[in-house]
Amino acid sequence: MKQEIKPATGRLGVLVVGVGGAVATTMITGVLATRKNLAKPIGSIAEMATMRVQSGEEKLIKDIVPLVNLNDIVFGGWDIFPDNAYEAAMYAEVLKEKDLNLVKDELQQIKPMPAAFDHNFAKRLNGTHIKNAATRWDMVEQLREDIRKFKADNHCDRIVVLWAASTEIFVALSEEHKSLEALEKAMKENNTAVVSPSMCYAYAAIAEGAPFIMGAPNLCVDTPAMWEFSKKMNVPIAGKDFKSGQTLMKTVLAPMFKTRMLGVNGWFSTNILGNRDGEVLDQPENFKTKEVSKLSVIDNIFEPEKFPDLYGNVYHKVRINYYPPRKDNKEAWDNIDIFGWMGYPMEIKVNFLCRDSILAAPIALDLVIFSDLAARAGMCGIQTWLSFFCKSPMHDFEHQPVHDLFQQWRMVKQTLREMIGETAPSYLD
Ligand SMILES: NC(=O)c1ccc[n+]([C@@H]2O[C@H](COP(=O)([O-])OP(=O)(O)OC[C@H]3O[C@@H](n4cnc5c(N)ncnc54)[C@H](O)[C@@H]3O)[C@@H](O)[C@H]2O)c1
């Protein structure tokens, strides 16, 4: 059914939590350079992908639905380090100095607001640019004030808040997360064990009517309390965990084995990574959050309960090793033990020498652009159609997540078609 979509007029403020991080500064630099025609937005679905419309014609997605123009985006955000985006990007060492210099002035203008931070949630980090908050509720109030001020100072029509900050320690779902009332009570009582700083950012964003995107695997917005709040406030939420490298490969290869009815005995995945993200994930409590996110993929795609002969006994292991010399240039190895006709075994080795933030930057941008579209289309709560961009797609207790990249892509196209009141053109979609 066709939806009324408000036009993307005026400015969109994009507030990034962890604005000094590798992903954030890489995304921002790319957008600023693209605006000046000095780069192409490679990897961005919103900017480059096409799809067929009912007539059979193939069009750019941005010509089918009204997306924000990159020229209308204003960046800001929070970080625990006070460095401006240029200094932070130099530190991250993802992009070369010559590329950063193309937009140096604009990057220098982006100065982080003091962060809502709790050292217990990321013990490897020691930033000082942080808020002084008596309680978690006070943290929320200060963040809401930041959002309102940024919006007014920058003459923005709309705001999107994106978490591209470090992965927090694993937080299990507890009673305090199960209803909005219980969560607000826990915030007011300053229950710091169950209310993470990321939950304060998410709550503040939703309270201010801004879509919130969780780019890390944090529990954060993935709770009944936040689902309830986002519906109450009519605000979209999306996440979790950018699907950038190894999991992207997994969600392409696993559907291939399944489609051809090939069996799998084992899947061993390991990585070396030397950026700050790798350092934070070196802490076991922080790695656990990531591990849960990375492990869920395979079972979901293979459906071992339906195909026990093929996938009833898959040994799946995921490791991330902090190795400073590689910086952001992650190297990932996958060994997959498969079996075919008469049970004969075969091995597949994948060695992906990737650049973590180069892969994650367009995903972060697309999540921002599509969340803003969803808000203007009146959509709220979990944005399941954005699972395509996420390693650990959010879902409520009644639904299963979809991990298969091709099914996820169909969900993107179908949602966009529904927005404009079209159906798929033919089986050659
Ligand atoms: N790069 C990828 O491919 C990829 C893929 C999936 C998920 N992620 C996730 O995205 C996030 C960012 O990755 P990155 O490589 O840019 O990491 P990074 O360490 O370079 O950046 C994170 C930034 O967040 C800041 N920060 C930490 N806690 C904060 C808080 N409470 N408030 C404000 N700022 C805070 C840090 O100071 C740092 O500048 C990580 O959680 C990572 O796990 C990255």
The ligand as an SDF file (V2000), in Angstrom:
LIG
                    3D

 44 48  0  0  0  0  0  0  0  0999 V2000
   34.5220   -1.3490   11.1770 N   0  0  0  0  0  0  0  0  0  0  0  0
   33.7080   -2.3520   10.9990 C   0  0  0  0  0  0  0  0  0  0  0  0
   33.7870   -3.0530   10.0220 O   0  0  0  0  0  0  0  0  0  0  0  0
   32.6440   -2.6090   11.9990 C   0  0  0  0  0  0  0  0  0  0  0  0
   31.7190   -3.6190   11.7310 C   0  0  0  0  0  0  0  0  0  0  0  0
   30.7030   -3.8550   12.6400 C   0  0  0  0  0  0  0  0  0  0  0  0
   30.6220   -3.1060   13.8000 C   0  0  0  0  0  0  0  0  0  0  0  0
   31.5640   -2.1700   14.0620 N   0  0  0  0  0  0  0  0  0  0  0  0
   31.4390   -1.4590   15.3140 C   0  0  0  0  0  0  0  0  0  0  0  0
   31.4040   -0.0780   15.0810 O   0  0  0  0  0  0  0  0  0  0  0  0
   31.9450    0.5720   16.2220 C   0  0  0  0  0  0  0  0  0  0  0  0
   32.9770    1.5860   15.7700 C   0  0  0  0  0  0  0  0  0  0  0  0
   34.1040    0.9300   15.1960 O   0  0  0  0  0  0  0  0  0  0  0  0
   35.4340    1.7490   14.9420 P   0  0  0  0  0  0  0  0  0  0  0  0
   36.3650    0.8500   14.2100 O   0  0  0  0  0  0  0  0  0  0  0  0
   35.1100    3.0670   14.3690 O   0  0  0  0  0  0  0  0  0  0  0  0
   35.9700    1.9080   16.4390 O   0  0  0  0  0  0  0  0  0  0  0  0
   36.8430    3.1100   17.0390 P   0  0  0  0  0  0  0  0  0  0  0  0
   37.3960    2.5770   18.3170 O   0  0  0  0  0  0  0  0  0  0  0  0
   37.7690    3.6610   16.0320 O   0  0  0  0  0  0  0  0  0  0  0  0
   35.7640    4.2410   17.3320 O   0  0  0  0  0  0  0  0  0  0  0  0
   34.8940    4.2230   18.4110 C   0  0  0  0  0  0  0  0  0  0  0  0
   34.8320    5.6220   18.9850 C   0  0  0  0  0  0  0  0  0  0  0  0
   33.8320    5.6250   19.9930 O   0  0  0  0  0  0  0  0  0  0  0  0
   34.2790    6.4250   21.0510 C   0  0  0  0  0  0  0  0  0  0  0  0
   33.4650    6.0780   22.2160 N   0  0  0  0  0  0  0  0  0  0  0  0
   33.5180    4.9690   22.9840 C   0  0  0  0  0  0  0  0  0  0  0  0
   32.5430    4.9850   23.9000 N   0  0  0  0  0  0  0  0  0  0  0  0
   31.8460    6.1300   23.7040 C   0  0  0  0  0  0  0  0  0  0  0  0
   30.7160    6.7030   24.3330 C   0  0  0  0  0  0  0  0  0  0  0  0
   30.1080    6.1130   25.3670 N   0  0  0  0  0  0  0  0  0  0  0  0
   30.2620    7.8900   23.8560 N   0  0  0  0  0  0  0  0  0  0  0  0
   30.8670    8.5000   22.8080 C   0  0  0  0  0  0  0  0  0  0  0  0
   31.9470    8.0140   22.1930 N   0  0  0  0  0  0  0  0  0  0  0  0
   32.4310    6.8240   22.6320 C   0  0  0  0  0  0  0  0  0  0  0  0
   35.7570    6.1210   21.1340 C   0  0  0  0  0  0  0  0  0  0  0  0
   36.4510    7.1300   21.8110 O   0  0  0  0  0  0  0  0  0  0  0  0
   36.1280    6.0610   19.6480 C   0  0  0  0  0  0  0  0  0  0  0  0
   36.5070    7.3100   19.1400 O   0  0  0  0  0  0  0  0  0  0  0  0
   32.5190   -0.5270   17.1270 C   0  0  0  0  0  0  0  0  0  0  0  0
   31.5710   -0.8270   18.1370 O   0  0  0  0  0  0  0  0  0  0  0  0
   32.6360   -1.6940   16.2080 C   0  0  0  0  0  0  0  0  0  0  0  0
   32.5630   -2.9470   16.8680 O   0  0  0  0  0  0  0  0  0  0  0  0
   32.5590   -1.8940   13.1740 C   0  0  0  0  0  0  0  0  0  0  0  0
  1  2  1  0
  2  3  2  0
  2  4  1  0
  4  5  1  0
  4 44  2  0
  5  6  2  0
  6  7  1  0
  7  8  2  0
  8  9  1  0
  8 44  1  0
  9 10  1  0
  9 42  1  0
 10 11  1  0
 11 12  1  0
 11 40  1  0
 12 13  1  0
 13 14  1  0
 14 15  2  0
 14 16  1  0
 14 17  1  0
 17 18  1  0
 18 19  2  0
 18 20  1  0
 18 21  1  0
 21 22  1  0
 22 23  1  0
 23 24  1  0
 23 38  1  0
 24 25  1  0
 25 26  1  0
 25 36  1  0
 26 27  1  0
 26 35  1  0
 27 28  2  0
 28 29  1  0
 29 30  1  0
 29 35  2  0
 30 31  1  0
 30 32  2  0
 32 33  1  0
 33 34  2  0
 34 35  1  0
 36 37  1  0
 36 38  1  0
 38 39  1  0
 40 41  1  0
 40 42  1  0
 42 43  1  0
M  CHG  2   8   1  16  -1
M  END
$$$$
